[in-house]
Amino acid sequence: IPSICEYCGNKLTVTGTKVTCDNPSCKSTVCHRIARWCEVHKIYGMGESSVEKLYDVGIKDIIDLYRNPNLEKILIDVLGENGRKIYPRIISTRKTNLQKVLQGFDMEYIGETISKLLTKGLSYDYSEFKSMLVFENVMNLEGMAEISTTNILNSLMSNIKLLDELIPYLELDVPKLSSIGKLNGFNICVTGELYSMN
């Protein structure tokens, strides 16, 4: 098992069968994160080999897919005709939702199931979501235990700066609260004396 990252020289961490580089700026880590983002958002043609080529010409993280004014030219220069097709796919993913953002950010312990649980249980609005990120709130979500809550919060907090930078470039869809409410389907029995029907 290798102990040093071949891309950045950082020490590798072994967790079970998984070997990871803890350097958030490492080319391998960043390219994997961008490729994961593209997979979740169905940006076809942006596998890790394409992402690595783009990394070498300045696309250094997810945010560069949205803030780089020369992105279309870079995509075409590096990926040819395929890059021309990829550009509108990337632009269309500015409209997304917080669950997909969390899932696509390639954070440890936060896959599809946990990202759905977090957004549904806390909030789909990013500012509100951040304000709800305290141990008690996450621990109270269905199926959470103390260790998993700690791991999830640590993973989120170590990526929060990158998320803060990315969010202004996106248009997050925030679902409207249902007007039906939690009591839908229940029979209500009101007890006590009724003085008037007015």
C-alpha positions in Angstrom: 0.0 0.0 0.0 1.5 3.4 -1.0 2.1 5.8 1.9 2.9 9.0 -0.1 0.6 10.7 -2.7 2.2 10.5 -6.2 0.6 13.9 -7.1 1.5 16.2 -4.2 3.8 14.2 -1.9 1.3 14.4 1.0 1.0 11.5 3.4 -1.9 9.1 2.4 -4.5 8.0 4.9 -5.7 4.3 4.9 -9.3 3.7 6.1 -10.2 0.1 5.7 -9.6 -0.6 2.0 -9.7 3.1 1.0 -6.5 5.1 0.5 -6.9 8.8 0.3 -4.9 12.0 0.2 -6.0 14.5 2.8 -4.6 17.5 0.9 -7.7 19.4 -0.4 -5.6 21.1 -3.0 -4.0 17.9 -4.4 -4.6 17.4 -8.1 -5.9 13.8 -7.5 -8.4 15.0 -4.9 -9.6 18.0 -6.9 -10.0 16.1 -10.1 -11.9 13.3 -8.4 -14.2 16.0 -6.8 -14.8 17.7 -10.2 -15.5 14.4 -11.9 -17.9 13.4 -9.1 -19.7 16.7 -9.5 -20.1 16.1 -13.2 -21.4 12.6 -12.6 -24.0 13.7 -10.1 -25.1 16.6 -12.4 -25.0 14.4 -15.5 -22.4 16.5 -17.4 -21.5 13.7 -19.8 -18.0 13.7 -21.3 -16.3 14.9 -18.1 -14.7 11.8 -16.8 -11.4 12.0 -14.8 -9.2 11.9 -17.8 -10.9 14.9 -19.3 -10.9 16.7 -16.0 -7.2 16.1 -15.5 -6.5 17.7 -18.9 -8.6 20.7 -17.9 -6.9 20.9 -14.5 -3.6 21.3 -16.3 -4.9 24.5 -18.0 -6.4 26.2 -15.0 -9.7 24.5 -14.1 -8.6 23.9 -10.5 -11.9 23.2 -8.8 -15.7 23.0 -9.3 -16.1 26.7 -9.0 -13.9 27.2 -12.1 -16.6 25.5 -14.1 -18.9 28.5 -13.3 -16.7 31.6 -12.7 -14.0 31.2 -15.5 -15.1 33.6 -18.3 -13.0 31.7 -20.8 -14.5 28.3 -20.0 -16.0 27.6 -23.4 -12.7 28.4 -25.2 -10.8 26.2 -22.8 -13.2 23.3 -23.2 -12.9 23.5 -27.0 -9.1 24.0 -27.0 -8.6 21.0 -24.7 -11.4 18.6 -25.6 -12.2 19.6 -29.2 -15.7 19.1 -30.5 -16.6 17.3 -27.3 -15.8 20.4 -25.3 -18.2 22.4 -27.5 -21.0 20.0 -26.5 -20.0 19.9 -22.8 -20.1 23.7 -22.3 -24.0 24.1 -22.5 -24.3 21.1 -20.2 -22.2 22.8 -17.6 -24.0 26.1 -17.9 -27.4 24.3 -17.4 -26.2 22.9 -14.1 -26.0 26.4 -12.5 -29.7 25.6 -11.7 -29.4 22.8 -9.1 -30.4 22.1 -5.5 -28.6 21.8 -2.2 -28.9 18.0 -2.0 -27.1 17.6 -5.4 -24.5 20.1 -4.3 -23.7 18.1 -1.2 -23.7 14.8 -3.0 -21.6 16.1 -5.9 -19.0 17.7 -3.6 -17.4 14.3 -3.0 -17.2 14.7 0.8 -16.4 11.7 2.9 -19.5 10.2 4.7 -21.8 12.3 2.5 -23.3 10.4 -0.4 -26.7 10.4 -1.9 -28.6 9.0 1.1 -27.0 11.3 3.7 -27.2 14.4 1.5 -31.0 13.8 1.1 -31.4 13.2 4.8 -29.5 16.4 5.7 -31.4 18.7 3.3 -34.8 17.2 4.0 -34.2 17.3 7.8 -32.4 20.7 8.1 -33.1 22.9 5.1 -32.8 23.2 1.3 -31.8 26.9 1.7 -28.0 27.1 2.1 -28.0 30.0 4.6 -30.6 28.3 6.8 -28.8 24.9 6.3 -25.6 26.3 7.6 -27.3 27.9 10.6 -28.8 24.4 11.4 -25.4 22.6 11.3 -25.0 21.9 15.0 -24.5 18.5 16.6 -28.0 18.2 18.2 -29.8 19.0 15.0 -27.9 16.5 12.9 -28.0 13.9 15.7 -31.8 14.1 15.8 -32.1 13.1 12.1 -33.4 9.6 11.5 -30.8 6.9 11.7 -28.0 9.1 13.0 -25.6 8.0 15.8 -23.0 10.0 17.7 -20.0 8.8 15.6 -21.7 9.3 12.3 -23.0 12.8 13.3 -19.4 13.8 14.3 -17.9 12.4 11.0 -20.5 14.2 8.9 -20.1 17.5 10.6 -16.3 17.3 10.4 -16.6 16.5 6.7 -18.9 19.5 6.1 -16.9 21.9 8.2 -13.7 21.0 6.3 -15.4 21.9 3.0 -17.5 24.8 4.1 -15.2 27.5 2.7 -15.2 25.9 -0.7 -19.0 25.6 -0.5 -19.3 29.2 0.5 -17.3 30.3 -2.5 -19.3 28.1 -4.9 -22.9 28.8 -3.8 -23.1 32.4 -5.2 -22.5 31.0 -8.7 -25.4 28.7 -8.5 -29.2 29.1 -8.6 -30.4 26.7 -5.9 -33.9 25.4 -6.1 -35.6 25.6 -2.7 -38.8 23.5 -2.7 -41.9 25.2 -1.4 -43.3 23.8 1.8 -46.3 21.7 1.4 -49.6 23.4 2.3 -50.9 20.0 3.4 -48.9 19.8 6.6 -48.0 17.0 9.0 -51.5 16.4 10.1 -52.8 15.4 6.7 -54.7 12.1 6.9 -55.4 12.4 10.6 -58.9 12.8 12.2 -59.1 15.7 14.6 -61.3 15.4 17.6 -61.9 18.6 19.5 -63.2 18.2 23.0 -64.8 20.7 25.3 -67.9 22.8 25.2 -68.9 24.6 22.0 -70.4 28.0 22.5 -70.9 29.1 18.9 -70.6 28.0 15.3 -69.9 31.6 14.1 
